Amino acid sequence: MQSTRSTGRHEIDAMAAKVLANLIVMGSGILARAVVQAYRQALANASKSGVAQETIQNVTRRASKVMTEQEARQILGVTEKSTWEEIVQKYDNLFERNAKNGSFYLQSKVHRAKECLESLHQPKDQGTAT
């Protein structure tokens, strides 16, 4: 009798394991399809609202960001009324200080700031010199 009961219980456990395994497989398939469908819908919504295009434009803008005149003036500590000689003096001072302290990043920022302001000041100076 005991062997019949244990065999029956073993068969029930095996069937339950099969049913559970089938439920897990079916459930994961349904879940995977739902995730794919939700992703497609999110892409479609992003395309409709222009979010995807805006994101791409923001990334591109940041990657090719050119230093603004205001940022250059802040870095060098000069105003719009500063002469080119004052700008060069500030540049030399900051560039040398950062060369001694070993901050290549700050040195390059100072150099880019001078380049930015140079493009604004040089045409004016050249125009008045001739």
Residue pairs with C-beta under 8 A, 6 or more apart in sequence:
43 52
45 51
46 52
47 53
66 116
67 112
67 113
67 116
68 116
69 116
69 117
69 120
71 113
71 116
72 112
72 113
72 114
72 116
72 117
73 79
73 80
73 82
73 113
73 117
75 94
75 109
75 110
75 113
76 87
76 90
76 91
76 94
76 110
76 113
76 114
76 117
77 90
77 94
78 86
78 87
78 90
78 117
82 90
84 121
84 122
84 125
87 114
87 117
87 121
88 114
91 110
91 111
91 113
91 114
94 106
94 110
95 107
95 110
95 111
98 104
98 106
98 107
98 110
99 107
